[in-house]
Amino acid sequence: MPNWINRFFGGRMNTPAETKNFAGHTVMTLSALGPAQWSGRGYGSLVNQGFMRNPVVYRCVRLIAEAANRVPLVVRVDGQVVSEHPLQALLQRPNGRQSGAELLEAVYAYLQTAGNAYLQAGIVDGGVKALFVLRPDRMAVVSGSDGWPIGYDYSAGGRTVRISQESAPVPGVLHMALFHPMDDHYGMGPLEAAQTSLDIHNASAQWNKALLDNAARPSGALVYSAGGGNLTEEQFRRLKEELEENFSGSANAGRPMVLDGGIDWKAIAMSPREMDFIEARHAAARDIALAFGVPPMLLGIPGDNTYANMAEANRALWRQTLVPLVVRVGQELSQWLGPAFEGAEVVPDFDGVEALAEDRAALWARVGSADFLSDAEKREMVGVGG
């Protein structure tokens, strides 16, 4: 049975004498450079391609969410930390399904993936009795005539519910959004900024997998040498189309082909140094970690010599990424829930964070040696209170 090469030549390999030759096309490569294919920028596409399929993104999000969740949020009233307070009880057990740690972990993770995190207040008899975290992809801002949000539409189960921002004693929804220079309402997460590197990292993995599935054969060229002639223009066009359709792209990497008389296969292989495939993959992984603010050393990515050791990289993670994130969430919760709890504020307690122990010790030493400060002022500076 003739193979697909034979179909181009009508079951024979000799070109008729009267056929006009299409000179200059005796070699055709299998690899064609087409436009880059990027994943969608929507939340669902980014989460599917990133968090759910890319180990670097997954580890960055989990590392930030779990580490930030180690910092307890305490309630302070009139500058004093109180252990027994309705707001503290609400933060520890926000609803019947989640603990406070589980709710905050979701908030931190949503900020990293979507750039937005939403909390709904369960208001009963004029008081906030519960807190619920809502999925960002189900939320839609409802703007008033002045452009400011007057409510949020939450769509789930085929229904859409509008949550008003004019409720008392607090607005119905707390919307935390990372800065977005091109949007008035929605934030931009690190995952969106890392999209290009994410696609490169995923594409390299897909290429490697396809190559292994096809016995790791390299690409090359077809050389037609029957009778010393050239392919006709029609033969060249049809052969080129068939090659691009069946043997181009990562899904067909290394796919074997059957050749007939007059067609010779010439392998065109690039050395690992020329390809630099592994380094390109590591570079993409480093860019992803950079977007999330995670030192690549903590993810086991080689080639990163920014920090002298793991301890220094861990301190950089806390100072540059985790502390600002936790402080911001605490401030957002304080501003939102404060009116419902007589001016109580939510503050993070970093005293138990080992990575910041040196910073705390240095602060205590500087404050303790300041003789011009009173004991009360020193307590306030170190966050102990009067």
Secondary structure, 3 states (H helix, E strand, C coil): CCCHHHHHCCCCCCCCCCCCECCCCCEEECCCCCCCCCCCCCHHHHHHHCCCCCHHHHHHHHHHHHHHCCCCEEEEECCEEECCCHHHHHHHCCCCCCCHHHHHHHHHHHHHHCCEEEEEEEEECCEEEEEEEECHHHEEEEECCCCCEEEEEEEECCEEEEEECCCCCCCCEEEEECCCCCCCCCCCCHHHHCHHHHHHHHHHHHHHHHHHHCCCCCCEEEEECHHHCCCEHHHHHHHHHHHHHHHCCHHHCCCCCCCCCCEEEEECCCCHHHHCHHHHHHHHHHHHHHHHCCCHHHHCCCCCCCCCCHHHHHHHHHHHHHHHHHHHHHHHHHHHHHHHHCCCEEEECCCCCHHHHHHHHHHHHHHHCCCCCCHHHHHHHCCCCC
